[in-house]
């Protein structure tokens, strides 16, 4: 069952549903990683938010995310991922396939990932939105048609960052919403546990990206 929830951690954007009045409920608080859920007005699937503080810089996180081949190393149960098109130093289209246990079909998606940074606050924002008509659908896989996520990355003293990540997704293909919602905190926690261990390490240390303002 828990493998059905991996889609909730794929990159997946803040939309109208992530309003200020959204009531978030804490579902997991472990190893400095907090996972929250909230009920969406227009979907049976709950929204997810993750907050954590970790060692590293915004640049180090950006490099990991802009190289989609990294996804299987930390995103829970991701089978494969690659950059389908690199639009510039701060934007890519990437493809990702997620393992789903038989008899359900694997899910896949194409994501438009865009990184930007405020020149004054140095806060980095990463938007990841599913996009159509970039790659043809593949036989035996269900293409995810709704995935919206946003990362807010706040620089802190002593080479640390605070990450606030929010996502809403509909995996489609007949997966019951109650099944996904029951175990909704598992996949985000496992993914961020691996990600926070990865950020400070080589080859991402002391990375500088051309599009980011200093």
MDTraj code that builds the backbone (N, CA, C; nanometers):
import mdtraj as md
import numpy as np

residues = "UNK UNK UNK UNK UNK UNK UNK UNK UNK UNK UNK UNK UNK UNK UNK UNK UNK UNK UNK UNK UNK UNK UNK UNK UNK UNK UNK UNK UNK UNK UNK UNK UNK UNK UNK UNK UNK UNK UNK UNK UNK UNK UNK UNK UNK UNK UNK UNK UNK UNK UNK UNK UNK UNK UNK UNK UNK UNK UNK UNK UNK UNK UNK UNK UNK UNK UNK UNK UNK UNK UNK UNK UNK UNK UNK UNK UNK UNK UNK UNK UNK UNK UNK UNK UNK UNK UNK UNK UNK UNK UNK UNK UNK UNK UNK UNK UNK UNK UNK UNK UNK UNK UNK UNK UNK UNK UNK UNK UNK UNK UNK UNK UNK UNK UNK UNK UNK UNK UNK UNK UNK UNK UNK UNK UNK UNK UNK UNK UNK UNK UNK UNK UNK UNK UNK UNK UNK UNK UNK UNK UNK UNK UNK UNK UNK UNK UNK UNK UNK UNK UNK UNK UNK UNK UNK UNK UNK UNK UNK UNK UNK UNK UNK UNK UNK UNK UNK UNK UNK UNK UNK UNK UNK UNK UNK UNK UNK UNK UNK UNK UNK UNK UNK UNK UNK UNK UNK UNK UNK UNK UNK UNK UNK UNK UNK UNK UNK UNK UNK UNK UNK UNK UNK UNK UNK UNK UNK UNK UNK UNK UNK UNK UNK UNK".split()
xyz = np.array([
    [0.0812, -0.1196, 0.0000],
    [0.0000, 0.0000, 0.0000],
    [0.0857, 0.1262, 0.0000],
    [0.1951, 0.1238, 0.0779],
    [0.2729, 0.2464, 0.0911],
    [0.3323, 0.2907, -0.0406],
    [0.3561, 0.1957, -0.1329],
    [0.4132, 0.2347, -0.2613],
    [0.3185, 0.3206, -0.3427],
    [0.1897, 0.3115, -0.3123],
    [0.0943, 0.3938, -0.3851],
    [0.1121, 0.5409, -0.3534],
    [0.1817, 0.5723, -0.2465],
    [0.1930, 0.7101, -0.2022],
    [0.3148, 0.7813, -0.2563],
    [0.3980, 0.7123, -0.3309],
    [0.5201, 0.7740, -0.3807],
    [0.4910, 0.8943, -0.4665],
    [0.3776, 0.8920, -0.5347],
    [0.3441, 1.0035, -0.6232],
    [0.3292, 1.1332, -0.5457],
    [0.2990, 1.1243, -0.4187],
    [0.2783, 1.2446, -0.3397],
    [0.4090, 1.3162, -0.3117],
    [0.5217, 1.2525, -0.3425],
    [0.6497, 1.3166, -0.3173],
    [0.7219, 1.3538, -0.4448],
    [0.6660, 1.3264, -0.5600],
    [0.7301, 1.3641, -0.6846],
    [0.7057, 1.5112, -0.7125],
    [0.8140, 1.5638, -0.7883],
    [0.8096, 1.7057, -0.8058],
    [0.6947, 1.7475, -0.8896],
    [0.7007, 1.7497, -0.8622],
    [0.6107, 1.7873, -0.8837],
    [0.5709, 1.8811, -0.8803],
    [0.3188, 2.2407, -0.6885],
    [0.3112, 2.3775, -0.7170],
    [0.1999, 2.4295, -0.6350],
    [0.2274, 2.5325, -0.5980],
    [0.1275, 2.6010, -0.5191],
    [0.0220, 2.6559, -0.6117],
    [-0.1053, 2.6248, -0.5857],
    [-0.2157, 2.6734, -0.6673],
    [-0.3155, 2.7436, -0.5768],
    [-0.4311, 2.7731, -0.6336],
    [-0.5348, 2.8409, -0.5569],
    [-0.5719, 2.7627, -0.4312],
    [-0.5540, 2.6312, -0.4352],
    [-0.5953, 2.5505, -0.3206],
    [-0.5048, 2.5687, -0.1999],
    [-0.3780, 2.6162, -0.2205],
    [-0.2892, 2.6398, -0.1081],
    [-0.3115, 2.7828, -0.0577],
    [-0.4269, 2.8123, -0.0068],
    [-0.4610, 2.9460, 0.0391],
    [-0.4149, 2.9632, 0.1821],
    [-0.4091, 3.0899, 0.2239],
    [-0.3602, 3.1211, 0.3581],
    [-0.4460, 3.0549, 0.4651],
    [-0.5747, 3.0363, 0.4381],
    [-0.6625, 2.9801, 0.5390],
    [-0.6597, 2.8277, 0.5430],
    [-0.5756, 2.7647, 0.4619],
    [-0.5645, 2.6194, 0.4650],
    [-0.5242, 2.5724, 0.6057],
    [-0.5953, 2.4746, 0.6553],
    [-0.5667, 2.4208, 0.7880],
    [-0.4815, 2.2951, 0.7725],
    [-0.3557, 2.3037, 0.8132],
    [-0.2632, 2.1916, 0.8005],
    [-0.2615, 2.1109, 0.9296],
    [-0.2586, 1.9801, 0.9155],
    [-0.2543, 1.8883, 1.0293],
    [-0.1218, 1.8130, 1.0286],
    [-0.0475, 1.8192, 1.1399],
    [0.0816, 1.7517, 1.1496],
    [0.0611, 1.6009, 1.1579],
    [0.1233, 1.5270, 1.0640],
    [0.1083, 1.3821, 1.0583],
    [0.2348, 1.3077, 1.1000],
    [0.3503, 1.3699, 1.0816],
    [0.4754, 1.3027, 1.1184],
    [0.5782, 1.4088, 1.1541],
    [0.6513, 1.3857, 1.2634],
    [0.7557, 1.4768, 1.3094],
    [0.8713, 1.3916, 1.3586],
    [0.9707, 1.3729, 1.2722],
    [1.0822, 1.2844, 1.3052],
    [1.2068, 1.3302, 1.2316],
    [1.3210, 1.3227, 1.2993],
    [1.4503, 1.3577, 1.2396],
    [1.4508, 1.4998, 1.1837],
    [1.3764, 1.5893, 1.2462],
    [1.3721, 1.7274, 1.2009],
    [1.2860, 1.7499, 1.0782],
    [1.2116, 1.6498, 1.0364],
    [1.1247, 1.6582, 0.9179],
    [0.9797, 1.6535, 0.9636],
    [0.9044, 1.7544, 0.9277],
    [0.7632, 1.7599, 0.9638],
    [0.6782, 1.7472, 0.8374],
    [0.5832, 1.6538, 0.8409],
    [0.4938, 1.6303, 0.7281],
    [0.3520, 1.6658, 0.7711],
    [0.2883, 1.7532, 0.6941],
    [0.1529, 1.7983, 0.7216],
    [0.0613, 1.7579, 0.6069],
    [-0.0684, 1.7453, 0.6355],
    [-0.1673, 1.7245, 0.5306],
    [-0.2826, 1.8224, 0.5510],
    [-0.3563, 1.8443, 0.4423],
    [-0.4738, 1.9306, 0.4474],
    [-0.5740, 1.8812, 0.3448],
    [-0.6995, 1.9063, 0.3703],
    [-0.8051, 1.8672, 0.2784],
    [-0.8228, 1.9730, 0.1707],
    [-0.8268, 1.9293, 0.0464],
    [-0.8483, 2.0205, -0.0661],
    [-0.9978, 2.0343, -0.0930],
    [-1.0375, 2.1532, -0.1339],
    [-1.1790, 2.1764, -0.1630],
    [-1.2256, 2.1031, -0.2880],
    [-1.1330, 2.0817, -0.3816],
    [-1.1728, 2.0320, -0.5135],
    [-1.1136, 1.8958, -0.5471],
    [-1.0693, 1.8201, -0.4455],
    [-1.0086, 1.6908, -0.4728],
    [-1.0304, 1.5967, -0.3549],
    [-1.0421, 1.4676, -0.3828],
    [-1.0517, 1.3664, -0.2778],
    [-0.9148, 1.3354, -0.2170],
    [-0.8067, 1.3735, -0.2887],
    [-0.6716, 1.3470, -0.2409],
    [-0.6223, 1.4657, -0.1579],
    [-0.5632, 1.4365, -0.0440],
    [-0.5163, 1.5426, 0.0438],
    [-0.3908, 1.6103, -0.0111],
    [-0.3743, 1.7375, 0.0263],
    [-0.2520, 1.8106, -0.0029],
    [-0.1469, 1.7760, 0.1030],
    [-0.0208, 1.7930, 0.0670],
    [0.0900, 1.7592, 0.1561],
    [0.1856, 1.8772, 0.1654],
    [0.2377, 1.9001, 0.2853],
    [0.3419, 2.0010, 0.3057],
    [0.4522, 1.9398, 0.3910],
    [0.5766, 1.9691, 0.3552],
    [0.6933, 1.9227, 0.4320],
    [0.7747, 2.0445, 0.4722],
    [0.8197, 2.0469, 0.5966],
    [0.9087, 2.1524, 0.6444],
    [1.0287, 2.0881, 0.7130],
    [1.1477, 2.1420, 0.6846],
    [1.2680, 2.0915, 0.7513],
    [1.3784, 2.1947, 0.7416],
    [1.4756, 2.1828, 0.8296],
    [1.5986, 2.2614, 0.8259],
    [1.7138, 2.1645, 0.8105],
    [1.8032, 2.1945, 0.7170],
    [1.9136, 2.1035, 0.6897],
    [2.0403, 2.1807, 0.6567],
    [2.1543, 2.1163, 0.6697],
    [2.2799, 2.1754, 0.6270],
    [2.2822, 2.1861, 0.4754],
    [2.3508, 2.2901, 0.4252],
    [2.3624, 2.3074, 0.2813],
    [2.3186, 2.4453, 0.2375],
    [2.3249, 2.4673, 0.1072],
    [2.2902, 2.5960, 0.0495],
    [2.1787, 2.5790, -0.0525],
    [2.1092, 2.6887, -0.0879],
    [2.0100, 2.6801, -0.1950],
    [2.0686, 2.6271, -0.3255],
    [2.1937, 2.6663, -0.3555],
    [2.2568, 2.6196, -0.4788],
    [2.2724, 2.4685, -0.4809],
    [2.3096, 2.4118, -0.3669],
    [2.3277, 2.2667, -0.3611],
    [2.1969, 2.1929, -0.3877],
    [2.0885, 2.2425, -0.3308],
    [1.9590, 2.1807, -0.3574],
    [1.9186, 2.1988, -0.5032],
    [1.9410, 2.3179, -0.5581],
    [1.9023, 2.3442, -0.6973],
    [1.9724, 2.2494, -0.7934],
    [2.0996, 2.2230, -0.7693],
    [2.1736, 2.1337, -0.8588],
    [2.1132, 1.9936, -0.8561],
    [2.0768, 1.9461, -0.7380],
    [2.0148, 1.8133, -0.7278],
    [1.8854, 1.8092, -0.8074],
    [1.8019, 1.9106, -0.7917],
    [1.6715, 1.9098, -0.8564],
    [1.6815, 1.9299, -1.0071],
    [1.7785, 2.0066, -1.0523],
    [1.7935, 2.0334, -1.1954],
    [1.8613, 1.9189, -1.2697],
    [1.9086, 1.8197, -1.1972],
    [1.9615, 1.6981, -1.2577],
    [1.8663, 1.5837, -1.2221],
    [1.7671, 1.5637, -1.3069],
    [1.6582, 1.4710, -1.2766],
    [1.7055, 1.3277, -1.2593],
    [1.8207, 1.2940, -1.3136],
    [1.8711, 1.1581, -1.2966],
    [1.8978, 1.1258, -1.1499],
    [1.9007, 1.2294, -1.0628],
    [1.9180, 1.2070, -0.9201],
    [1.7929, 1.1508, -0.8527],
    [1.6778, 1.1646, -0.9140],
    [1.5523, 1.1308, -0.8462],
    [1.5461, 0.9883, -0.7920],
    [1.5867, 0.8849, -0.8680],
    [1.5770, 0.7494, -0.8124],
    [1.6600, 0.7298, -0.6855],
    [1.7581, 0.8151, -0.6635],
    [1.8421, 0.8023, -0.5452],
    [1.7783, 0.8529, -0.4180],
    [1.6687, 0.9315, -0.4310],
    [1.6087, 0.9830, -0.3078],
    [1.4566, 0.9903, -0.3092],
    [1.3934, 1.0024, -0.4230],
    [1.2462, 1.0078, -0.4259],
    [1.1907, 0.8668, -0.4127],
    [1.1091, 0.8464, -0.3143],
    [1.0607, 0.7149, -0.2736],
    [1.0045, 0.6358, -0.3917],
    [1.0673, 0.5189, -0.4222],
    [1.0200, 0.4219, -0.5212],
    [1.0168, 0.4744, -0.6640],
    [1.0963, 0.5760, -0.6943],
    [1.1071, 0.6204, -0.8328],
    [1.1894, 0.5189, -0.9118],
    [1.1357, 0.4723, -1.0235],
    [1.2032, 0.3711, -1.1044],
    [1.3082, 0.4321, -1.1952],
    [1.2739, 0.5425, -1.2623],
    [1.3672, 0.6059, -1.3547],
    [1.3293, 0.7513, -1.3728],
    [1.4257, 0.8323, -1.4126],
    [1.4007, 0.9734, -1.4392],
    [1.5127, 1.0266, -1.5271],
    [1.4785, 1.1226, -1.6119],
    [1.5806, 1.1849, -1.6968],
    [1.5306, 1.3205, -1.7443],
    [1.6246, 1.4052, -1.7838],
    [1.5901, 1.5361, -1.8396],
    [1.5475, 1.5171, -1.9843],
    [1.4239, 1.5528, -2.0141],
    [1.3733, 1.5417, -2.1503],
    [1.4134, 1.6614, -2.2348],
    [1.4231, 1.7778, -2.1708],
    [1.4633, 1.8983, -2.2430],
    [1.5169, 1.9990, -2.1420],
    [1.6345, 2.0555, -2.1708],
    [1.6922, 2.1575, -2.0834],
    [1.6716, 2.2929, -2.1501],
    [1.5877, 2.3770, -2.0902],
    [1.5527, 2.5037, -2.1502],
    [1.6499, 2.6152, -2.1141],
    [1.7339, 2.5934, -2.0174],
    [1.8301, 2.6927, -1.9740],
    [1.8867, 2.6525, -1.8400],
    [1.9671, 2.7389, -1.7758],
    [2.0301, 2.7029, -1.6488],
    [1.9314, 2.6887, -1.5340],
    [1.8073, 2.7379, -1.5518],
    [1.7129, 2.7364, -1.4409],
    [1.5807, 2.6686, -1.4731],
    [1.5699, 2.6011, -1.5879],
    [1.4444, 2.5358, -1.6221],
    [1.4695, 2.4085, -1.7029],
    [1.3977, 2.3023, -1.6643],
    [1.4045, 2.1761, -1.7384],
    [1.2654, 2.1160, -1.7497],
    [1.2472, 2.0328, -1.8502],
    [1.1371, 1.9375, -1.8542],
    [1.1988, 1.8021, -1.8201],
    [1.1402, 1.7311, -1.7244],
    [1.1934, 1.5991, -1.6942],
    [1.0828, 1.4948, -1.6900],
    [1.1216, 1.3726, -1.7219],
    [1.0316, 1.2571, -1.7201],
    [1.0648, 1.1714, -1.5985],
    [0.9615, 1.1178, -1.5348],
    [0.9819, 1.0303, -1.4200],
    [0.8799, 0.9175, -1.4225],
    [0.9255, 0.7959, -1.3920],
    [0.8370, 0.6810, -1.3792],
    [0.8430, 0.6290, -1.2362],
    [0.7261, 0.5954, -1.1827],
    [0.7128, 0.5536, -1.0441],
    [0.6618, 0.4104, -1.0381],
    [0.7269, 0.3291, -0.9559],
    [0.6837, 0.1905, -0.9370],
    [0.5557, 0.1838, -0.8549],
    [0.4571, 0.1130, -0.9070],
    [0.3321, 0.0870, -0.8371],
    [0.3136, -0.0650, -0.8350],
    [0.2781, -0.1242, -0.7215],
    [0.2682, -0.2706, -0.7147],
    [0.1556, -0.3249, -0.8014],
    [0.1816, -0.4422, -0.8593],
    [0.0818, -0.5151, -0.9373],
    [-0.0415, -0.5397, -0.8485],
    [-0.1622, -0.5324, -0.9020],
    [-0.1979, -0.5294, -1.0447],
    [-0.2145, -0.3890, -1.1025],
    [-0.1815, -0.2851, -1.0252],
    [-0.1925, -0.1491, -1.0765],
    [-0.0750, -0.1172, -1.1676],
    [-0.0964, -0.0239, -1.2587],
    [0.0082, 0.0155, -1.3539],
    [0.0985, 0.1226, -1.2944],
    [0.2257, 0.1205, -1.3360],
    [0.3162, 0.2278, -1.2973],
    [0.2623, 0.3614, -1.3457],
    [0.2956, 0.4660, -1.2713],
    [0.2616, 0.6020, -1.3119],
    [0.3847, 0.6697, -1.3703],
    [0.3610, 0.7606, -1.4643],
    [0.4701, 0.8437, -1.5123],
    [0.4189, 0.9853, -1.5345],
    [0.5118, 1.0785, -1.5487],
    [0.4749, 1.2191, -1.5654],
    [0.5894, 1.2950, -1.6302],
    [0.5527, 1.4067, -1.6917],
    [0.6511, 1.5015, -1.7433],
    [0.6325, 1.6314, -1.6660],
    [0.7404, 1.6805, -1.6069],
    [0.7343, 1.7954, -1.5174],
    [0.8156, 1.9119, -1.5742],
    [0.7571, 2.0302, -1.5671],
    [0.8275, 2.1551, -1.5981],
    [0.8769, 2.2128, -1.4660],
    [1.0087, 2.2097, -1.4449],
    [1.0693, 2.2554, -1.3207],
    [1.1452, 2.3853, -1.3447],
    [1.1103, 2.4885, -1.2686],
    [1.1680, 2.6222, -1.2859],
    [1.2225, 2.6710, -1.1521],
    [1.3467, 2.7183, -1.1519],
    [1.4119, 2.7688, -1.0311],
    [1.4338, 2.9182, -1.0445],
    [1.4023, 2.9935, -0.9382],
    [1.4290, 3.1372, -0.9367],
    [1.4742, 3.1771, -0.7973],
    [1.5349, 3.2969, -0.7889],
    [1.5836, 3.3439, -0.6597],
    [1.5599, 3.4932, -0.6482],
    [1.5080, 3.5355, -0.5334],
    [1.4879, 3.6769, -0.5085],
    [1.6244, 3.7437, -0.4865],
    [1.6567, 3.8494, -0.5623],
    [1.7894, 3.9105, -0.5507],
    [1.8141, 3.9808, -0.4187],
    [1.7097, 4.0146, -0.3466],
    [1.7246, 4.0849, -0.2196],
    [1.7269, 3.9876, -0.1026],
    [1.6244, 3.9039, -0.0915],
    [1.6149, 3.8115, 0.0221],
    [1.6987, 3.6862, 0.0041],
    [1.7366, 3.6564, -0.1202],
    [1.8097, 3.5342, -0.1560],
    [1.7254, 3.4080, -0.1379],
    [1.5960, 3.4251, -0.1138],
    [1.5070, 3.3097, -0.1040],
    [1.4877, 3.2484, -0.2422],
    [1.5042, 3.1183, -0.2511],
    [1.4897, 3.0467, -0.3780],
    [1.3529, 2.9802, -0.3827],
    [1.2902, 2.9876, -0.4992],
    [1.1606, 2.9244, -0.5215],
    [1.1720, 2.8294, -0.6394],
    [1.1221, 2.7089, -0.6219],
    [1.1221, 2.6082, -0.7285],
    [0.9793, 2.5665, -0.7540],
    [0.9330, 2.5863, -0.8772],
    [0.8004, 2.5413, -0.9173],
    [0.8164, 2.4177, -1.0048],
    [0.7282, 2.3215, -0.9852],
    [0.7300, 2.1986, -1.0641],
    [0.5864, 2.1647, -1.1012],
    [0.5561, 2.1631, -1.2296],
    [0.4191, 2.1470, -1.2763],
    [0.4155, 2.0463, -1.3898],
    [0.3187, 1.9545, -1.3838],
    [0.3084, 1.8596, -1.4948],
    [0.2740, 1.9343, -1.6236],
    [0.3236, 1.8833, -1.7345],
    [0.3064, 1.9489, -1.8635],
    [0.2723, 1.8434, -1.9685],
    [0.1803, 1.8777, -2.0576],
    [0.1322, 1.7834, -2.1580],
    [0.2054, 1.8006, -2.2904],
    [0.1980, 1.6977, -2.3723],
    [0.2403, 1.7006, -2.5121],
    [0.3897, 1.7254, -2.5293],
    [0.4672, 1.6880, -2.4304],
    [0.6135, 1.6951, -2.4430],
    [0.6678, 1.5601, -2.4854],
    [0.6183, 1.4534, -2.4228],
    [0.6565, 1.3177, -2.4583],
    [0.5301, 1.2356, -2.4795],
    [0.5318, 1.1433, -2.5748],
    [0.4133, 1.0575, -2.5955],
    [0.3911, 0.9663, -2.4758],
    [0.2648, 0.9317, -2.4521],
    [0.2344, 0.8375, -2.3454],
    [0.2888, 0.6999, -2.3799],
    [0.3229, 0.6224, -2.2769],
    [0.3863, 0.4927, -2.2958],
    [0.2887, 0.3810, -2.2612],
    [0.2918, 0.2754, -2.3405],
    [0.2026, 0.1614, -2.3194],
    [0.2271, 0.1001, -2.1822],
    [0.1195, 0.0664, -2.1125],
    [0.1299, 0.0009, -1.9836],
    [0.1528, 0.0927, -1.8657],
    [0.1570, 0.2255, -1.8903],
    [0.1778, 0.3220, -1.7830],
    [0.0650, 0.4246, -1.7842],
    [0.0310, 0.4746, -1.6671],
    [-0.0723, 0.5764, -1.6543],
    [-0.0048, 0.7121, -1.6387],
    [-0.0315, 0.8043, -1.7305],
    [0.0287, 0.9375, -1.7258],
    [-0.0454, 1.0249, -1.6242],
    [0.0264, 1.0784, -1.5279],
    [-0.0309, 1.1682, -1.4280],
    [-0.0608, 1.3017, -1.4947],
    [-0.1831, 1.3494, -1.4782],
    [-0.2250, 1.4738, -1.5450],
    [-0.2429, 1.5892, -1.4479],
    [-0.2257, 1.5664, -1.3175],
    [-0.2341, 1.6747, -1.2202],
    [-0.1251, 1.6579, -1.1159],
    [-0.0267, 1.7459, -1.1204],
    [0.0798, 1.7479, -1.0206],
    [0.1299, 1.8911, -1.0096],
    [0.1102, 1.9517, -0.8951],
    [0.1509, 2.0901, -0.8713],
    [0.2303, 2.0961, -0.7409],
    [0.3511, 2.1482, -0.7451],
    [0.4333, 2.1556, -0.6244],
    [0.5155, 2.2832, -0.6236],
    [0.5526, 2.3246, -0.5046],
    [0.6399, 2.4409, -0.4890],
    [0.7367, 2.4169, -0.3740],
    [0.8609, 2.4597, -0.3968],
    [0.9628, 2.4584, -0.2924],
    [0.9971, 2.6037, -0.2593],
    [1.0006, 2.6368, -0.1301],
    [1.0548, 2.7646, -0.0844],
    [1.1780, 2.7326, -0.0014],
    [1.2921, 2.7890, -0.0420],
    [1.4197, 2.7553, 0.0213],
    [1.4790, 2.8832, 0.0800],
    [1.4872, 2.8882, 0.2119],
    [1.5274, 3.0090, 0.2838],
    [1.6675, 2.9906, 0.3401],
    [1.7653, 3.0758, 0.3000],
    [1.9008, 3.0644, 0.3560],
    [1.9018, 3.1023, 0.5041],
    [1.9772, 3.0276, 0.5824],
    [1.9913, 3.0526, 0.7255],
    [2.1400, 3.0666, 0.7594],
    [2.1717, 3.1206, 0.8765],
    [2.3127, 3.1279, 0.9173],
    [2.3751, 2.9888, 0.9289],
    [2.5057, 2.9865, 0.9318],
    [2.5849, 2.8649, 0.9519],
    [2.5619, 2.7629, 0.8413],
    [2.5462, 2.8122, 0.7181],
    [2.5324, 2.7262, 0.6003],
    [2.4190, 2.6251, 0.6165],
    [2.3030, 2.6760, 0.6569],
    [2.1835, 2.5932, 0.6658],
    [2.0721, 2.6551, 0.5819],
    [1.9731, 2.5739, 0.5497],
    [1.8573, 2.6214, 0.4765],
    [1.7304, 2.5647, 0.5383],
    [1.6231, 2.6430, 0.5267],
    [1.4913, 2.5919, 0.5625],
    [1.4159, 2.5634, 0.4337],
    [1.3586, 2.4455, 0.4242],
    [1.2828, 2.4045, 0.3061],
    [1.1357, 2.3924, 0.3444],
    [1.0508, 2.4561, 0.2667],
    [0.9056, 2.4393, 0.2789],
    [0.8567, 2.3895, 0.1439],
    [0.8004, 2.2710, 0.1421],
    [0.7597, 2.2042, 0.0183],
    [0.6114, 2.1711, 0.0261],
    [0.5355, 2.2080, -0.0757],
    [0.3922, 2.1778, -0.0793],
    [0.3580, 2.1129, -0.2125],
    [0.2652, 2.0182, -0.2092],
    [0.2274, 1.9487, -0.3316],
    [0.0822, 1.9055, -0.3269],
    [0.0201, 1.9081, -0.4433],
    [-0.1081, 1.8412, -0.4633],
    [-0.0973, 1.7593, -0.5906],
    [-0.1547, 1.6404, -0.5874],
    [-0.1404, 1.5496, -0.7011],
    [-0.2599, 1.4560, -0.7058],
    [-0.2972, 1.4172, -0.8246],
    [-0.3989, 1.3142, -0.8443],
    [-0.3354, 1.2039, -0.9279],
    [-0.3076, 1.0866, -0.8691],
    [-0.2389, 0.9803, -0.9421],
    [-0.3240, 0.9152, -1.0500],
    [-0.4546, 0.9364, -1.0458],
    [-0.5417, 0.8847, -1.1510],
    [-0.5453, 0.7329, -1.1561],
    [-0.6124, 0.6816, -1.2583],
    [-0.6118, 0.5391, -1.2840],
    [-0.6836, 0.4527, -1.1834],
    [-0.7744, 0.5094, -1.1061],
    [-0.8570, 0.4277, -1.0180],
    [-0.7992, 0.3964, -0.8823],
    [-0.6886, 0.4580, -0.8416],
    [-0.6369, 0.4370, -0.7060],
    [-0.7315, 0.5054, -0.6082],
    [-0.7865, 0.4327, -0.5108],
    [-0.8815, 0.4943, -0.4175],
    [-0.8151, 0.6038, -0.3338],
    [-0.8829, 0.7156, -0.3209],
    [-0.8275, 0.8267, -0.2435],
    [-0.8087, 0.7879, -0.0969],
    [-0.9007, 0.7099, -0.0411],
    [-0.8886, 0.6735, 0.0996],
    [-0.7622, 0.5927, 0.1255],
    [-0.7204, 0.5132, 0.0265],
    [-0.6005, 0.4308, 0.0414],
    [-0.4758, 0.5180, 0.0450],
    [-0.4709, 0.6151, -0.0452],
    [-0.3574, 0.7074, -0.0496],
    [-0.3531, 0.7917, 0.0775],
    [-0.4674, 0.8474, 0.1166],
    [-0.4722, 0.9368, 0.2316],
    [-0.4363, 0.8665, 0.3621],
    [-0.4608, 0.7370, 0.3702],
    [-0.4350, 0.6628, 0.4937],
    [-0.2864, 0.6598, 0.5276],
    [-0.2009, 0.6548, 0.4267],
    [-0.0564, 0.6408, 0.4485],
    [0.0203, 0.7613, 0.3921],
    [-0.0418, 0.8770, 0.3932],
    [0.0069, 0.9893, 0.3147],
    [0.1407, 1.0463, 0.3617],
    [0.1788, 1.0258, 0.4867],
    [0.3016, 1.0860, 0.5389],
    [0.4263, 1.0037, 0.5106],
    [0.4107, 0.8774, 0.4724],
    [0.5241, 0.7863, 0.4588],
    [0.6216, 0.8296, 0.3495],
    [0.5727, 0.8464, 0.2278],
    [0.6623, 0.8750, 0.1155],
    [0.7353, 1.0083, 0.1288],
    [0.6667, 1.1179, 0.1658],
    [0.7409, 1.2445, 0.1827],
    [0.8499, 1.2364, 0.2879],
    [0.8207, 1.1715, 0.4000],
    [0.9231, 1.1600, 0.5044],
    [1.0448, 1.0833, 0.4543],
    [1.0225, 0.9671, 0.3919],
    [1.1344, 0.8859, 0.3447],
    [1.2158, 0.9603, 0.2406],
    [1.1494, 1.0337, 0.1531],
    [1.2204, 1.1073, 0.0490],
    [1.3048, 1.2204, 0.1076],
    [1.2481, 1.2975, 0.1985],
    [1.3227, 1.4097, 0.2554],
    [1.4319, 1.3628, 0.3494],
    [1.4157, 1.2477, 0.4097],
    [1.5235, 1.1925, 0.4917],
    [1.6474, 1.1674, 0.4066],
    [1.6286, 1.1125, 0.2884],
    [1.7417, 1.0875, 0.1990],
    [1.7944, 1.2178, 0.1386],
    [1.7031, 1.3085, 0.1033],
    [1.7448, 1.4343, 0.0417],
    [1.8293, 1.5177, 0.1362],
    [1.7886, 1.5290, 0.2614],
    [1.8646, 1.6123, 0.3550],
    [2.0026, 1.5543, 0.3841],
    [2.0176, 1.4244, 0.3698],
    [2.1504, 1.3641, 0.3836],
    [2.2357, 1.3890, 0.2599],
    [2.1706, 1.4037, 0.1449],
    [2.2413, 1.4202, 0.0182],
    [2.2908, 1.5635, -0.0051],
    [2.2134, 1.6624, 0.0388],
    [2.2423, 1.8020, 0.0031],
    [2.3840, 1.8462, 0.0409],
    [2.4306, 1.8219, 0.1644],
    [2.5623, 1.8755, 0.2014],
    [2.6809, 1.8029, 0.1383],
    [2.6595, 1.6891, 0.0754],
    [2.7694, 1.6057, 0.0296],
    [2.8168, 1.6419, -0.1109],
    [2.9353, 1.5963, -0.1439],
    [2.9846, 1.6038, -0.2810],
    [2.8921, 1.5219, -0.3699],
    [2.8773, 1.5596, -0.4987],
    [2.9458, 1.6676, -0.5693],
    [2.8726, 1.8000, -0.5662],
    [2.7863, 1.8230, -0.4671],
    [2.7044, 1.9433, -0.4659],
    [2.7598, 2.0544, -0.3777],
    [2.8676, 2.0287, -0.3061],
    [2.9205, 2.1274, -0.2142],
    [2.9821, 2.2458, -0.2886],
    [2.9566, 2.3670, -0.2376],
    [3.0117, 2.4901, -0.2900],
    [2.9780, 2.5123, -0.4373],
    [2.8597, 2.4720, -0.4756],
    [2.8145, 2.4904, -0.6129],
    [2.7646, 2.6321, -0.6322],
    [2.7966, 2.6926, -0.7452],
    [2.7452, 2.8237, -0.7824],
    [2.6734, 2.8116, -0.9162],
    [2.5516, 2.8646, -0.9216],
    [2.4742, 2.8575, -1.0441],
    [2.4631, 2.9958, -1.1063],
    [2.4775, 3.0011, -1.2375],
    [2.4854, 3.1294, -1.3077],
    [2.3600, 3.2134, -1.2910],
    [2.2431, 3.1514, -1.2826],
    [2.1194, 3.2284, -1.2784],
    [2.0885, 3.2845, -1.1410],
    [2.1579, 3.2385, -1.0386],
    [2.1283, 3.2833, -0.9031],
    [2.2063, 3.4091, -0.8700],
    [2.1376, 3.5051, -0.8091],
    [2.1973, 3.6354, -0.7761],
    [2.2645, 3.6289, -0.6394],
    [2.3806, 3.6945, -0.6318],
    [2.4571, 3.6964, -0.5063],
    [2.4472, 3.8351, -0.4417],
])
top = md.Topology()
chain = top.add_chain()
for i, resn in enumerate(residues, 1):
    res = top.add_residue(resn, chain, resSeq=i)
    for name in ("N", "CA", "C"):
        top.add_atom(name, md.element.get_by_symbol(name[0]), res)
traj = md.Trajectory(xyz[None], top)
